[in-house]
Amino acid sequence: MSVDNPQRIDTSKLDEIIKEYGCDKSNLIAILQKVQEVYKYLPEDAMIYIGTKIEGLSPATVYGVATFYAQFSLEPKGKYEIKVCDGTACHVRGSMPVLNAIKARLNLTDGQMTTHDGMFSLETVSCLGACGLAPVVVINGKVYPQMTSDAIRIVLDTLLKEGR
């Protein structure tokens, strides 16, 4: 594992999480979900710690689970997690201009997916299950249907004002 660790890991918090779910390897996914909720990603030190605290696990096993499931992130996520669908229906109806408008408005360049201030994270997904609303953007679980470049800029401007 070679993930940067910009946050200090509070092992007492990790102990609380492990205790809450039980020190059983069958609860690993639930434990990782809670850790990600707390830190907004899965820090390397947390995965190593969990792998040494739960009997029958190793840090490598924890890392394997964390990298297998798309719901987990090894990189810090922003306060606002933006998901842009690039499935067929959304693509045909203009998701790429929406995606490009988001990148431009948030100054995301060269594969950067989280803003420097940590406020926004951007990812594309293959399907959000809302083809009839295409193109679709989801921000922190809220669905924004039939997005256009102009409409997403208004949404982002609103979030920027709220978040500061």
N, C-alpha and C positions, 0 to 999 in steps of 0.2 A: 504494500500500500504506500503510495507516495502522494498523499493529498495534503495540501497546505492546511494548517490548523490555526486560523486567525483568532479563535476563541479559546479561552482557557476552559478546560473541562472540569466541572464540579462533580467529583466522584460521589459525594454524598447525595447529589441529585440523581445520579445514575443508580445508586443503591436504593433510593426510594422507588424509582421506576421498576427496578428488578423485583423489589419486595411487593410492589403493587400487583404485578402480573404473575409473580411466583418464579422461583429459581428453577424453572423447567425449560429445557430447550424447545419444547413444543410451543412456547409462548414467545419465541424469538421475534416473529414478525410484529406482534403487538408491541413488544418492547422497542423495537426499532422505529415503529410508527410514533410512539410517544417521544422517543429521543429526538426524532426529526421535528416533531411539533415544538419541542422546547428550543432546539438550536437552529431550526429552519433548514437543516441538512444533517447528514450523519458524519460527524467529525471522526477522523482516523483514531484519535485517542479513545473516543467513546467505544468504537467498535472493538478495539484491542481490549479495553477494560471489560466489556460485556463478554467477550470470548474467553477471558480468564476467570470470570466470576460464575459462569453458569456451567455446571457439570455436563460433560459430554460435548461441549463446544470448544472451538479454538478460534482465535482471531481470524484465521483464514476462512473458516466456515461462515462466520458472521459477515465477512467481506463478500464472500460468494453469494450469500442471500441478498445483501445490500445491492450488489451489482446485477443480480438476476432480475429483480423486480423494478419495473420502470417507475413505480411510485416513489422510490427512494432516490435521493440526490447526495452525491459526495461533494457537491459545491454549495456554498451558501445561497439561499434563495432570498429574493427581495420581499419587502412588505406586501407588495402586490405581485401575484403570480399570474402572468398573462399567458393564456394558451390560445394559439391560433390554429384552427383546423386547416389542414392542407389536403384533405381527402378529395375525392373526385368532384362531388357536388360543390364543395366550397371553392376548390381550385377553379372550376369552370365559371363560377359566379363571382370571382374576383378576390380570392383570399391573398394572392401575392401582392397586389397593390396595398392592401390593408397591412400586411406584414411589413412591407417596405416603409409605409407611413409610420408605423410604430417604431421601427428601427431609427428612422430619421428624427422623429420627435424626441426620442429618448437618447439620441446620440450613441447608439450601439453600433460599433464598427468591428470589422474583421473577426467575425465569429463570437464576439462578446455577447453574452446572454443575460448578464446582470449589470445594471447601471452602477457606476462608480460609487454612488452614495448608498447603494444597497436597497434602494426603494422599489425597484422593479426588476423582475426576472421575466424573460420571454422564452417560450418554447413553442415549437410547432408539433402538432399531434396529427396522427393519421385519420382519426375520426373522433368527433365529440358526440356522435349519436343524434345530431340535430340537422340532418340533411335538408329538411324542409325549410330551415331557417338560414340557409347558407347565404353568404359566408358568415360563419359563427366565430366569435371570440368569447372566451370565458376568462373572467378576472376574479380570482379568489372565490370561485364557485358560482358567480353571477353570470348568467348567459346574456350576451349582447348579440341579438340576431341581425341579420341582413346588414352587416357592417360595410361601410364605405371608408375610403381614406379620410374624408372630411369628418365623418361621424366618429371615427376612432380618435382623431385628434381632439375633438371636443371632450370625449370621455377621459382621455389622458390628461388634458388640461384641468378638468375637474378634480381628478385624483391628485394631481400635482398640488393644487391649491389646498385640498383637504389634508394631504400628507405632510405638509410643511409646517 
